[in-house]
Amino acid sequence: MTTLTHFDDAGRGRMVDVSDKEITTRIAVASGEIHMQPETLARIQQGTLKKGDVLAVADVAAIMGAKKTPDLIPMCHPLMLSGVDVSFAELVDGCGIKVSVSVRCKGKTGVEMEALTAVSTALLTLYDMCKAIDKGMTITAIQLEEKRGGKSGDFQRTGDSAGL
């Protein structure tokens, strides 16, 4: 197991010094789900919610979340993101929406936190825009699906990638 780099020798939190790392292309893909009542999903699909196009707003929220990650997660480096792609799919098992986000940059550190924050922000936005008709929605399965680039190598989620 590797050491945790966000702690110094005394166990205090720190921002990792990436000065000597090479600039490489970094890509991360994350996903998450929001489960809801069938009527809620139907209203999203039909565009009949009073707040407007829920998925369009959640798309913008995901992009904003990726860009604001270092403002929310204390040890994250500010990065010049080169792309954020957001997609929505109806869940095959159950009633709800799966959000997937891909984040890219050329930099000295990865974009996993940006992808995870983007997914979280999109899901919270979906909840916020639909809560008037369905307060029982559940957000689940926020996870890193894939990571490419950097010293630690690539990661691809398999059946049990949690490593527990």
N, C-alpha and C positions, 0 to 999 in steps of 0.2 A: 504494500500500500504506500502511496506517495504521501509526502508531508503536506500539511495545509499551509499554503503560501501567504495567507492573509493574517498570519500571526507571527510576531517576532519571537526571539529567544525567550523573552520574559512572559510570553503568552498574551501580549497586548495586540489588539487589532491594528492592521496597517494596510496602506495601499501598496501593492506590489510595485517595485521599480522595474519598469519594462524598457529602460533606456538601451540596454544591450541586445534586446530581441530584434530579430529581423522582421521587416515589413513583408507580410504575406497576405494572400487572399484568405479571408475568414468567412465562413458561411455557417449559419445555425438555423435549424428548423425546429419549431416547437408547436405543440397543439394542446387543445383543451376542449371541454364539452360543457354545454349548458342544457340541462334537462328541464322540460316544461310540460304543461298540459297541452293536449292536442289542439285545443281551441286557440291557444297562444301561438303555437307554430303556424296554424292556418292563417291567423291574422298577420303574422310577419310575412308569410308568403304572398298574401293578397295585398299587402301594403295598406291595411285598413286601420292602423294604429294612429291615434291623434298626433303623436309626436313625429310622424313622418316615416321616411325610409330607414328603418331600424338598422338594416345591414350596411347601408351607406355610411351612417353615422359611426357604427362600430368599426368599419374599415378605417375611417379617418382617426378614430380613437386609438386603434392599434398602431398606426404609424406615429402618432404623437407619443404614445407610450414608449415605443422603441427609442425615439429621439430624446425623451426625458429620463431614461433609465438612470444615468449618473446622478440626477437630482433626487431620486427615490432610494437607490441602493447605495449605502455609504461608501463602499470601497471600489465601486465601478469607475473605470476611466472614461472620460468624455471621448467619444469616437466620432469620426467623420463617416457616417453611414453612407454607402453608395447605393443601397436599394433595400426596400421593404415591400414584400409581396404578401397580401392577405387573401385567404380564401375561406369560404363557408360551404359546408355540406350538411345536408340533412342526415341525422344519425340513422344507420341501418337498423341497429338494435335499440329500441326505445324511441322516445319522442324528444327531439331536441336538435341542436345544431353543434357541429364540430367546427372549431376555428383552427386554422393552420396558418402559421406565419413563418416566412423565410426572410432572414436578415443577412446582408452582405456588407463587407467593407474590406479595404486593404489597410492593414494596421499591424500593431505589435501585440495586440491582445484580442481574444475572441469575442464573439457577439452572442453567446448563449443567453446571457442575462437580458439582453435587448429583445431577443426572440420570446423569452418567457414573459417578460414584462408586457410586450405587445399583445400576446395571447390573453394575459390576465386583464389588461385594460379593455380589450374588445369584449370579453365575456362580462365584465362588470358593466360595461356600457349597455350590452344587451339586457342584462338584469334591470338596470336603471330605467331603460326605455319601456320595459314591459311590466314592471312591478305593480302598476296600478291594476292590472287584470290578473296577475299571477305571482303572488308573493312567495309561493312555495317552490319556485325554480331552484335548482341545485347546480352549482358549478363544480365540476370534477375533472380529474385526469389531466391536470396541467403538467406537461412533461416535455423534456427535450427529446426530440425524435432523431436528430442527426446533427453532427458537428464536423466541419472540415477545416483543415488548415491549422497551423501552429505547431509548436514543439511537442505538445502532448499527443498529437496524432488525431486520427479520425475516430468518430464514434457513430455507430448506427444502432438504434434501439432494436432489440430482439425481444422474444417472448418475455424474458425476465432480466432486463438490463439494470434493475435497481441495485444489484450487487449486495443485497442484504442476506 
